[in-house]
């Protein structure tokens, strides 16, 4: 249970984790050596564990994701790119992930399914059973300005029954993406 006295420490913990994610993303070798216009940064916020039957694990989430356009590969199955990102929940849970995302363009609308294994730390939030978790996600993005998108995403995080428990988590978020 959260009290007013421990909200400061929870907030500070979230800030430290967000700063760590920014340092990780902005100092990565791929990011520093990328050409102009090839860095795609997404910031997203939403709700973690939207289908919690009990309701005690529902909380907010805030995340950041990086894609490098130079690493896109056009195949007969679609356009694929590696992704790296992380999010923090309102209860101090963190998830750091890397994976692959496909992109299908329907005019100004983008359909972006992805799969990402990652490291999950429960903090004061939901116990997902293991530290290795898998995130499958479907995003719908809309071009709003040149090099900018806004979108909605729905994701599921689970350990694929590899742990002693596998409650999973369904999440939704609103995303803003910008190419730099």
Buried (B, 14 or more C-beta within 10 A) or exposed (E): EEEEEEEEEBEEBBEEBBEBBEEBBEEBEBBEEBEEEBBBBBBBEBBBBEEBEEEEBBBEBBBBBBBBEEEBEEEEEBBBBBBBBBBBBBBBBBBBBBBEBBBEEEEEEBBBBBBBEBBBBBBBBBEBBBEBBBBBBEBBBEBEEEEEBBBBBBBBBBBEEEBEEBBBBBBBBEBBBEBE
